Amino acid sequence: MARVGLDRLEYLVERLDRAIDMEGSDVTVNTLLSDLGVTVTAGGILVTAGGQVITAGNLVVTAGTTYLKGAIPVIKRQGAPATTDDGTAVVTAANMAAGIITCTPTAARSKATDTAANICAGLTLGAQFDSCEFTIINSSTTDAHIISLTDGTGVTIVGSDEVYPRDDTALSHHSGVATFRATRTSVNTSAVTLYRIA
């Protein structure tokens, strides 16, 4: 039997392009060089210790149920909130992507949303029914300083479009906060619905 040098063996392994059935075996990967990373077509991934860190690319679950069973709440990163001006500037997709949008109006303000196409691109709503939530905080404490959202091109607002200022009096129903769920509602990027959920 001919011997295979280390360089030749590495060459052959790097170019191995076939399925390997390792049922019942443990696999430890110290370094993975691949265009696709790891693809699991059945059985799922169970991480019992050490965690799983994805530094690039996406984690996509297309079927089944996603369980988050840790005793600690789910931790999300919240960057600096976006600020929309005390005027009629559009509430942009970039504002929405920040997760929190603040505004301190000095009068009642009507503000259009960005277009459906821009929202889909800015929030990476890549498929129909993909959704993302964002919150608008009205920092005024003057009753008349209401922020009213209006529909941008291809956008439909379901529920109240008004974000009332904060009212700290007893029995007040106005916290100065409104949360919307932006949902792509078409197979292309021509329609987004903003559902008022809180």
C-alpha positions in Angstrom: 0.0 0.0 0.0 1.4 3.4 -1.0 2.1 6.0 1.6 0.4 9.3 1.4 2.4 12.3 2.6 0.8 14.8 5.0 0.6 17.5 2.4 -1.2 15.2 0.0 -3.5 14.0 2.7 -4.5 17.6 3.6 -5.1 18.3 -0.1 -7.4 15.3 -0.4 -9.3 16.1 2.8 -9.8 19.7 1.8 -11.3 18.6 -1.5 -13.5 15.9 0.0 -17.0 16.7 -1.3 -19.4 14.0 -0.2 -21.7 13.2 2.7 -20.1 11.5 5.6 -22.4 9.4 7.8 -21.1 9.6 11.4 -24.2 8.3 13.1 -23.4 7.4 16.7 -20.1 9.3 16.6 -19.0 12.5 18.3 -17.4 15.1 16.1 -15.1 17.8 17.4 -14.4 20.7 14.9 -11.6 22.9 15.9 -11.5 24.9 12.6 -14.1 24.8 9.9 -13.3 26.2 6.5 -16.4 26.1 4.4 -18.6 28.3 2.3 -21.7 27.1 4.1 -20.5 26.4 7.7 -22.5 23.6 9.3 -25.8 22.5 7.8 -28.0 20.2 9.9 -30.8 18.6 7.9 -32.3 16.5 10.6 -31.9 15.9 14.3 -31.1 19.5 15.3 -28.2 20.9 17.3 -27.9 20.4 21.0 -25.5 22.6 22.9 -25.1 21.4 26.5 -22.2 23.6 27.5 -19.9 26.3 26.1 -22.6 28.0 24.0 -22.8 28.7 20.3 -21.4 31.9 18.9 -22.2 33.0 15.3 -20.0 35.9 14.3 -21.1 36.1 10.7 -24.1 34.8 8.7 -27.4 33.9 10.1 -29.2 31.3 12.2 -32.4 30.3 10.4 -35.0 27.9 11.8 -37.4 27.1 9.0 -39.4 24.3 10.6 -40.1 22.9 14.0 -40.2 24.9 17.3 -37.5 27.1 18.7 -37.1 26.7 22.4 -35.4 29.2 24.7 -35.5 27.4 28.0 -32.7 29.1 30.0 -33.4 30.4 33.5 -32.1 33.8 32.5 -34.2 35.9 30.1 -33.2 36.2 26.5 -30.5 38.9 26.1 -30.8 41.2 23.1 -28.4 44.0 22.2 -30.0 47.5 22.3 -27.8 50.1 20.7 -28.3 53.8 21.0 -32.0 54.8 20.4 -32.8 56.7 17.2 -34.2 60.2 17.5 -36.8 61.6 15.1 -36.9 65.4 14.9 -39.5 67.8 16.4 -41.1 68.2 13.0 -42.5 66.2 10.1 -39.4 64.2 9.2 -40.1 60.6 8.0 -39.8 57.8 10.5 -37.2 55.9 8.5 -36.3 52.2 8.3 -33.0 53.1 10.0 -34.9 54.6 12.9 -37.0 51.4 13.2 -34.0 49.2 13.0 -32.6 50.9 16.2 -35.6 49.3 18.1 -36.4 52.5 20.0 -37.2 55.9 18.5 -37.5 58.9 20.7 -39.1 62.3 20.0 -39.9 65.4 22.0 -42.5 67.3 20.1 -43.3 70.9 20.9 -46.6 70.7 19.1 -48.8 68.0 17.5 -46.7 66.3 14.8 -47.7 64.2 11.8 -44.9 62.0 10.6 -45.0 59.6 7.6 -43.3 56.2 7.8 -40.7 55.1 5.3 -41.8 53.2 2.2 -42.5 49.5 2.4 -39.5 48.7 0.1 -37.2 50.7 2.4 -38.6 49.1 5.5 -38.1 45.6 4.1 -34.5 46.4 3.1 -33.7 48.3 6.4 -35.2 45.6 8.7 -34.0 42.7 6.5 -37.6 41.4 6.1 -36.5 38.9 3.4 -39.7 36.9 3.0 -43.4 37.4 3.3 -44.6 37.5 7.0 -41.1 38.3 8.3 -41.5 40.9 11.1 -39.7 43.1 13.4 -40.8 45.3 16.3 -39.9 48.9 17.2 -41.1 51.3 19.9 -41.7 55.1 19.7 -41.4 57.1 22.9 -43.1 60.5 23.0 -41.1 62.4 25.6 -43.4 65.4 25.8 -45.6 65.8 28.9 -48.0 68.3 27.2 -51.3 66.7 26.3 -51.6 68.3 22.8 -48.2 67.2 21.7 -49.4 64.0 19.9 -47.3 62.2 17.3 -49.4 60.8 14.5 -48.0 58.3 12.1 -49.2 58.3 8.5 -48.8 55.5 5.9 -45.7 55.7 3.7 -45.9 54.2 0.2 -47.0 50.6 0.5 -47.5 50.8 4.3 -50.7 50.1 6.2 -51.1 51.0 9.8 -53.5 48.7 11.8 -54.6 50.0 15.2 -54.0 53.5 16.6 -51.5 55.5 14.8 -51.2 58.1 17.6 -48.5 58.2 20.2 -49.8 60.4 23.1 -47.4 62.2 25.4 -46.7 60.8 28.8 -49.3 61.7 31.5 -48.2 61.0 35.0 -51.5 61.8 36.7 -53.4 59.2 38.6 -55.5 56.9 36.4 -53.9 58.2 33.2 -53.9 55.8 30.3 -51.1 57.5 28.4 -47.6 56.2 29.0 -46.1 58.0 26.1 -45.0 54.7 24.4 -46.2 52.8 21.4 -44.9 49.6 20.0 -45.5 48.4 16.4 -44.8 45.2 14.6 -43.6 45.8 11.1 -44.6 42.8 8.9 -43.9 42.2 5.3 -47.3 41.3 3.9 -46.4 40.6 0.2 -44.2 38.2 -1.7 -42.3 41.1 -3.0 -41.3 44.2 -1.0 -44.3 46.3 -2.0 -46.4 46.0 1.2 -45.7 46.3 4.9 -48.3 46.4 7.7 -47.4 48.1 10.9 -49.5 46.5 13.6 -50.0 48.5 16.8 -49.4 45.9 19.5 -48.9 48.1 22.6 
